[in-house]
C-alpha cells in the first residue's frame, strides 16, 4: 500500500469547488489600490509621483501636503468631506 496520495483527496474536485465558491462572491464597488498595497473604495488623493492612491493619513505620512507637491491631486468629494 502506497501512502503517497494519503490525505490529498481529489485535487480536481477541490479546484472545481474553489472556482464555484469564488463565483459566488458578490462584486463590490470599484476599489482603488493604495500606496501600501491595500484597497479603499474612497481614497483621498492620487499622487502622480508614486503612481498610487492615498488616504488622508498616508498623505501626512509621505508629507505630500507639507511639501505642497504639485503632483498630488485630491478628489473633489474628499475636499467637500473635509470642510464639514
N, C-alpha and C positions, 0 to 999 in steps of 0.2 A: 504494500500500500504506500502510495506516494503522498507526502504531506506538503508538496509544493503549492497546491491550489487550495489548501485548507483555509477557510475563513474569507476567501475573496468573493465568493458568490458569483453571480452572473454580471460581469462588467457591463455588457451591452444593455442589460435591463436597468442597471443603475444610471447609465448615461441617458437612457430614454426618460427615466423618471426625473432626472435633473432638468432636462430640456423642457419637459412638460411643466414642471414647477416654476421654471423661470418665465415661461409664457404667461403664467397666471398672475405675475407681479404687475400691479397697476402702473401705468405710465404717469410719472409725476410731471409737474410743470417744468419748464426749462430751468436747468440749474447751471450755474457758471462755475468754472473751475477757478479756485482761488490760488494765490501765490504759494501757499503752503501745501497745496495738493488736495485740500478739502473742497467741498462743493457748497454753494449757497444759492438759494433762489433769488435773493435780492442783494447783490453786492453794492458797496458804497461808491466805488470808483474803479476806473481802469487805468493802469499805468502802461504807457507805451514802451517805457524803458525796460521794465520787467516782462512785458507782454503777458500780463495776468490781471485778473480782477482782484480787488482788495475789499476787506471790511473796514469799518471806521478805525478799529484798533490797529489793524495792520498798517494803515497809512501813518498812524502815530509811530508805530514800531520802526518802519522804514524811513521815517522822517521826511516823507514826501511833502506834507503840508508845511513843515518848518522850513524846508529849503525852497518852498514855493516852486516846485518842479513844474515846468511848463508842459511836460508830457503826461501829467496826471489829469484825467478827465473825470469829473464827478457827474453822476446822473442827476437829472432834474428832479426826479421824485425823491432822491436822497437829500437834496438841498431843502426841499419843502418839508420833509420829515424832520430835519434838524432845526427848523425855525419854530416848531411847535413847543 
